[in-house]
Amino acid sequence: MAGIIEKIAKNDVALLQPSGAITDGQYDLDVITGVKAFVLESVKQGYNEFGQVIYGKVFLVAPLPKTPVVPGYIRTADGTTYSVASVKPYRNMAGTLLGYRIAVAGGE
């Protein structure tokens, strides 16, 4: 039975996860393709005189064989890469994994 995230996830994204090896002071990244995600974007208007605006983006990702980790990256189909800020698994009451909530930062 497909979970709600699998039903609504239409965006193709790639997860870039550390492989465990380090080359020249940088993590070697494994690219996981074929990942489906649903993107939630939010804007929060600040209440001070500066009119601060805070943008947020969250990816709801269908279940994967291995849990995504921090540090990591998500690359969208248009080539934008976001840094993974947090990963939270979603489970139903029976404990079945329904997917992941991945909050991201940046966007380059």
N, C-alpha and C positions, 0 to 999 in steps of 0.2 A: 504494500500500500504506500503510495507516494504521500509525503508530507506536504504541508502548505508551502514551504519554501521551494520545494521541487516544482510545485504547480505554478508559482508566480515568477520563478527565476528565469528570465529571458536573455539577460546580458551575458555575453561571453567575456570572461576575464582569465588572466593567467596569474597564478600565485608564484612568487619567487621566494623560495625558502632556503635557509642556510643548509648546506650539505654536511657541515661539520669540519670541512677543510678550510684552511686559511692560506691565501696566496698573496704575497706582497702587502700584508696587513689588512686585507679585505676578505670578507667571507666569500667562499665559492657558493654560488646560488644554483639550486635545482629549480628548473622551470616546470610547473605543473599546469598543463593546458587542458582544455575541455571542461573548465569549471564554469558552472552557471551561477549567476548572482542576481539579486534584486537590489537596486540602489535606492537608499533613502537619503534625501538631502534636506537640511533644515537651515533656517536663518533665524538668528535671535538678535533683535534690536536692543541695544543697551539703553539703560535708563538714566545715563548721566548726560551732562551738557556736551560731551564730545560725540554723542551719537554713535557709539561703538557698535559695530556689526560683527557678529560671530557666525561663521559658516561651519557647518558640520556635515560629514558624509559617513554613512554606515552602509556596509555591504552585508546583505543576508545571503549566505552561501549554502548551497545544497550540501548534504553530507559527503564527506571525503574519506578515503581509506585511512588517512593519517591527519591528526589534528594540526591545523596551522599554528605557527609559533611566532613569537616576537623575539628578535627583529625579523622582519620579513617585508615583502612588498606585494602590491596588487597592481597589475598592469591591465588597463581597459583596452577595448578593441580600437579606440582612437589613439592609442599609444601613450596616454597619460599614466604615470606611475605614482602610486600613493604609498606612503610608509605605514605599515600596520602599527596601530597604537595599542589595541587590545583585541583579544579573541575570547569570546564566551560561547560555549556550546549550548544549544537549545535541545531539550529533551522533553518528551511527554511524560505523563504520570507513570507510565510503565517503565520508563528509563530508556526508551528507544531514542536514538539520536535523530533529530529532525534537521539539523544544520548548525550553522555557526553565525554569530553576530560579530562582524569584524569592523571596528571603528578605525578610521584612517586619518592621517594628517598629511598636510602638504598636497602636492599635485603638480608634478613637473613633467 
